[in-house]
């Protein structure tokens, strides 16, 4: 693939978000320090990010034209197959970006390795000169990551890099009909979680932690339940959270593996405030109210993270 342009995806720093909230840096500083916080922490974090961003832009400019865009433009920005995508931020920004770029390769850059773990951020700004050279010469590999797809009966589609939450948008019962592997039942629960392999060490793992804690109180056997998938496995895991059994709701259909040939269907029975959240981002959602039916399956697109020869 011949790349002709670099697109740098970034997010606002926490300092920038504070300034937006309080209208000025002075007001933000007053609020943070009055509440006992350390405003300097936000300033140092901001300076570190912009220093890293400058290094990234400098490295790219030696080989490619580039454009820097904020994450808020991802849903509407038109990418082309000639674009080389750079994501500079936290891991969640890589996940959010992957859903909108139709499988284009991503180079994840960690702008602040002292603060961010960077599981998906394979490179530091200082690495990029060599990495870009290798990529433009075709000397790179990619790690393919399976994503989930939610398709509503009105034609709307949403992808998830880590997981979907389907249910009520607050702490009330989520009511729906669920259908999987030939079985169907009406449920009332705290919602349904669907996880990819990439997400299986996140929210899904906390569900298993809860199960293991309860199991440990009732069993002498030290059995640890878990389900971790490889990131490129064509599998998704779904779990029903806290299903409630009553005269009008059942609880037997609570866990399963979604495959290419076996999808999960859910029909909303919530008159209002039903949602499908993607990757825990509340602004990245579909309404899921009564009359809505969603089918969850494996997305045709895969996220593609670049692994340069310098890192192999």
N, C-alpha and C positions, 0 to 999 in steps of 0.2 A: 504494500500500500504506500502510495506517495502522498506525503503530507505537505500541504501548502500554507497552512495557517495554524497557529496555536490559539486556543481559547482557555483563558485562565478563569476558573470559577473560585470565587471567594465569598466570605460572609462578613457581615459587620462585626467588628470587635465588640467586646462587652462595654468598653468605654464609649464607643460610638452609639451603642444602644442606650446607655445611660444618658448621654447628651441629648439624644432624640426624646427621651422620656421627660427630662427636666429642662429642655430648651437651651441649656448652656452648660459648659464645662464647670463653671463656678458653682452653679446651682447643684449639679450632680455631686461635686466634691463636698459641698455643705451637707447634703443629705447623707452621704455615705459616712462622713466623719462624725456627724451628729449621732448616727445610730451605732457608732463604735467601730466602724469598718476602716480598713486601710486603703485609702484612695490611691496611694502610690502603687499598690499591687496592680490596679487596672491600667495605670499609666505605663508601667513597665511592660505589662502584657501587650498593650497596644503598640508600644515602640518596637518590641521584639517582632511582632507580626509584620509591621511595615518594613522593618529591616530585611526580614526574610522575603517579603513580596518583592522588594527592590532587587534582591539577588536573583530571584526567579525570573523576573522580567529582563534583567540584564543578560542572563544566560540564554534565554530564548531569543532575544533580539539579535544575537550573533548569527542565528541560522534561519529564523522564521519571523514573519510578521505576526503580531499577536494582538488580541483584544481581551480585556479584563471585564468580566461581568459579575454582578451580584447574584447570589442564589435565587433571589426573588424573581429573576427573569427566566429561570430555567423552564417553567411550563410553556412559555411563549416564544423562546428564542429558537430560531431555525438553524440547526446544525447541518453540516454537509459531511460527506464521507472523506473529504480532504482535511478535516479538522483533527488536530491532535489535542486532546483534552488534558489540561493540568488542573488538579484540585488542590488548593492550599487552604488548610483549615483542620478541623477535627474529623474523625472517622465518619461521623454522621453526615458530613457534607459529601463524602464519596458515595455513600449509600443513596443520598437524595439525588445526586447528579446522575448516577447510573440509570435511574428510571426514565430519564428524559432524552437520552442521547443515542438510543437505538443500537446499542452494542459497540459504539465507538471506543477505542482503547483509551484508558485513563492512566495518567501518571499522578500518583498521590504524593504530595509533598507535605512533610511535617514542619510547620513553621516554628515550633517551640517544643523541642524534644524533652525539655525539662518539665513541661506541664502535660503533654499529651502522650498517651501510650502509642498511638499511631499504628494499630494493627493493619489498617488499610493504607497507611501512609508510608510507602516503602522507601522513600528517599528524603534526605535533608537538602536544603537549598544548595549546599556546597557540592552535592553529587551531580547536579543537573547538566553541567557542561559535557561530561563523559556520557551520561545517559542519553541526552539528546543526540549526540553524535552517533551513538550506537543505533538508536531507533531510526534515525534518518538513513542509516546505511543498512537497515533491515536486520540488524543484529540484536534481536530481542525476542523474548517469549511473553506469552500472556497467560494469566491465571483466569480461567473461566468460572464464573460464579452464577449459580442457578437463582432465578428470581421467581416470585409468585405473581399470579395474575388474578385480579378480581374483575369479572365481567357482569355488569348489571343487565337486567332485561330491557332497559331503555337505551342500551348501546354504550353507556359510559364504561370506561376501562381505567383501572388503576393498577400500578405495579408496586411490588414491595421487594426491597433488597433483603431486609431482615425478617419482618413479620407484619401481619395484619391483625388488628383488633376489630371485631364485629360485635356491635351491641349498642347499649345506651351510652350517651355522652356524659352521664353523671352516675352517681351511686344509687341508682334505682335498678330494678330488675330488667334485664334484657329479655324480651319475649319474641319467639320466633319458631318456625318449623325447620328442622334440620334433616337432611337426607344424605346418606352415605352408604355405599356398597349394598344397595338394595333395601336398606332399612330407613324408615322415616318416623319421626316423633316430634311432638310439641314440647318445647322446653321453656323454662324460666331459669336464668342464670346470671352470672356476672359478666357474661359475654364469651365469645369464642376467640381463641388465639390460634393463629396459623403461622408457623415458623418455617423459614428456609434453613439450609445448612449453615449459612453465615450467621443467622439469628439464633441458632440452637444453643449457643453458649451465653445468650443474653436473657431476654425475658422468659423464654421457655425453660431455661435452667432454674429460674427462681420458682417456677411451678413445681418442678421435680423436687426442689429443696423442701417445699412445703409438704409434699407427699411423703418424702423420706422422714421428715420430722414427726409427722403423725404416725407413720408406720412404726417408727422406733419406739413409740409409747405403747404399742399394742402387740408387738412381736419381739420374741427373743432372738430372732434371726436378724443378722446385720446385713440385710439386703438393701443395696442402694439402687434405686431406680433412676434411669437417665436415658436420654436419647440424643446423642450427638451425631450429626451427619457431616459428611465431607461437603465442602462448599460447592463442589461441582456435581453432587448427586442429584439425579432427577427425582427427588423426593421432597415432600413437605410433611410437616407434622401438625395435626390440629388437636387442640385440647379445649374442652368445655370447662370454664372456670366456675367453680362452686354451683353446680346444677342443683336445683331445688325440686324435690319430689312432692307432688300434691295431687288432688283429684283431677287437675287439668294440665299437669306437666310431668314429664318423665325424665329419667336420668341415665338410662342404660347406654345411650349413644354419646360417649364422652371423649373418645380418643381414637385416632386413626392415622394411617399413612396415605397421603395423596400421591398418586403417580401420574404418568402421562395418560394412562387409560382409566384412571379412577379419580373423579373430581368430587368436591364437596359442594352441596347446594344448600342455601339457607334462604328462607322466606321470612320477611319481617312481619311481625305482629305488633309493632310499636307505632302508635298513631303519630308521635312526634319524637324528635331528639334521638332517632336511631342513626348510627354512623358506621362508616368503615374507615378506620384510621390506618395509614401506611407508615410503618417504621417509627411509630410513636410521635409523629409530627402532626399536631392538631390542625395545622393549616392545610395539611395534605390529606383530604378526606373526601368521601362521597356521602351524600345523605342516604339513609337506609330506613325509610319509613314504610308503613303498611302499604302493600301493593308492590314493593320492591323485592326482587329475587336476584340473588347473586350466585354465581358459579365460580368456585375457587379452583384453579388449576396451576400447572407449571407454565410459566411464560415462555414463549418462543425465543425471546431475546435473552441473552446472558450478559451479565456485567463482565467487562474485560479489563483486568488490571495488568499493566505492562510490567514485566520483570526484565530489566536490561541484563545483558551478559555480565556487566560489572557487578551484578548482585547474585548471579547464579552460582 
